[in-house]
């Protein structure tokens, strides 16, 4: 069973986001969501 990490306080979250691996992973996810959303609205407006 996989454990899901949940921050207990702001300090834990701050330390988590200071790790370059996690920071880059979140930027990649945000980029994918932004790209998909932009494409969706582009085709919605085009039709």
ABEGO torsion letter per residue (X at the ends): XBBBBBBABAAAAAAAAABAAAAAAAAAAAAAAAAAAAAAAAAAAAX
